[in-house]
Amino acid sequence: MNIEHPAITRVNQIGYADMAAKEEHQGIDYFGSEILSGDDVVIDEDGEIVLKEDLEKFLAEKYGFKFQTL
């Protein structure tokens, strides 16, 4: 009878999945968020890098842009 937890059996067979699945780190953006390989980024004329998903926040904070629905 095998009473070993399935997660332990899997680690013994293939190793730690988290370590194998780590994406390559490419740096840190304007807000301190980690940039990974394959992330979409925007770079302004001053060289500031921001994740594309945070572009609206960046434009509002750094340049004072206001977003509205008309």
URVEN-V812105 format. One record per residue. N is the residue number from 1. RES is the residue in three letters. SS is DSSP state (helix for helix, strand for strand, loop for the rest). NEAR is the number of other ideal C-beta (glycine too) atoms within 12 Angstrom. D_FIRST is the distance of its C-alpha to the first C-alpha in whole Angstrom. Layout:
[[N/RES/SS/NEAR/D_FIRST] [N/RES/SS/NEAR/D_FIRST]]
//
This chain:
[[1/MET/loop/3/0] [2/ASN/loop/8/4] [3/ILE/loop/7/6] [4/GLU/loop/12/9] [5/HIS/loop/10/12] [6/PRO/helix/11/13] [7/ALA/helix/13/17] [8/ILE/helix/13/16] [9/THR/helix/12/14] [10/ARG/helix/14/17] [11/VAL/helix/16/19] [12/ASN/helix/13/18] [13/GLN/helix/12/18] [14/ILE/helix/14/22] [15/GLY/loop/11/23] [16/TYR/loop/14/25] [17/ALA/helix/12/26] [18/ASP/helix/11/29] [19/MET/helix/10/30] [20/ALA/helix/11/30] [21/ALA/helix/11/32] [22/LYS/loop/12/35] [23/GLU/loop/14/38] [24/GLU/loop/12/41] [25/HIS/strand/14/43] [26/GLN/strand/17/47] [27/GLY/strand/20/48] [28/ILE/strand/17/49] [29/ASP/loop/28/52] [30/TYR/loop/25/55] [31/PHE/loop/19/52] [32/GLY/loop/12/50] [33/SER/loop/21/47] [34/GLU/strand/18/45] [35/ILE/strand/26/46] [36/LEU/strand/18/44] [37/SER/loop/13/44] [38/GLY/loop/12/45] [39/ASP/loop/22/46] [40/ASP/loop/17/50] [41/VAL/strand/27/52] [42/VAL/strand/24/56] [43/ILE/strand/18/58] [44/ASP/loop/16/62] [45/GLU/loop/8/65] [46/ASP/loop/12/64] [47/GLY/loop/12/61] [48/GLU/loop/22/59] [49/ILE/strand/25/55] [50/VAL/strand/31/54] [51/LEU/strand/27/51] [52/LYS/helix/19/52] [53/GLU/helix/16/50] [54/ASP/helix/24/52] [55/LEU/helix/25/56] [56/GLU/helix/18/57] [57/LYS/helix/20/56] [58/PHE/helix/27/58] [59/LEU/helix/19/61] [60/ALA/helix/15/62] [61/GLU/helix/17/61] [62/LYS/helix/19/63] [63/TYR/helix/18/65] [64/GLY/loop/9/66] [65/PHE/loop/13/65] [66/LYS/loop/11/65] [67/PHE/loop/14/63] [68/GLN/loop/7/64] [69/THR/loop/4/64] [70/LEU/loop/4/68]]
//
